[in-house]
């Protein structure tokens, strides 16, 4: 029986393009910035990799394979 292992990786935020802030247009014509709602100001987001199936022989003693 194979086991499913979920891994995550970081990608640039698609909302702010890695800047951590988003720009808005105020009624005055100024461009105020606010913290990005997509990444909470980090500039990156965690994305789940496609699930990978491992046979039990590759899981190791702990029962979980390390994500690479």
N, C-alpha and C positions, 0 to 999 in steps of 0.2 A: 504494500500500500504506500503510495507516495504522499508526501506532506506538502502543504502549501505554505510558502514563506513570503510575507509581504515586506517589501523594502521601500524606503523613501529616499528621495533626492531633492536637492534645492534647485530652483529655477528662478530667473529674474521675474519680478512681479509684472504681470501683464497689464495691470491697471496704471502703475506709475512708471513703468519701464526702468525699475531699479533706483529711482530717485528717493523714494520714501515719502514724497509729498505729492499732492495733486493740486492743480491750479483751477481756480474758479473765476468767474467774471462777476464782479459786483456792479451794482447800479451806477457807481461812480466811474466805471471803466477801468478800475484797478484790477490787478490779478492777485488776489490774496491766496496764500497757500494754506492747506490743511493737511494733517497727517493722513497718509493713504489708508483707506478703509480695506484695501485688499491684503496688505502686508503689515499693517499697523506700524508703518514707518521703518521696517527692516530693509526693504528693497528686494526681498526675496520671499518666496513661498515654498512650502513643502508639497511635493507632488508624489503620489504613490506610483511605484513602478508596477508594471504588469505582474500579476501573481506568477511565481515560479514554482514548479513542482520538483521536489527532490525526493529521490528514493531514500528509505530509512538508513541505508548504509552510508550516506553522505551527511547525515544530520549530526554526527558526533555524539559525545557522551551527554551533553546537556539536552539533546533532543531538538536543538534549533541550529540551523545553518546561519553563518554570518552573512550578512548582505555585502556584496562586493560591487 
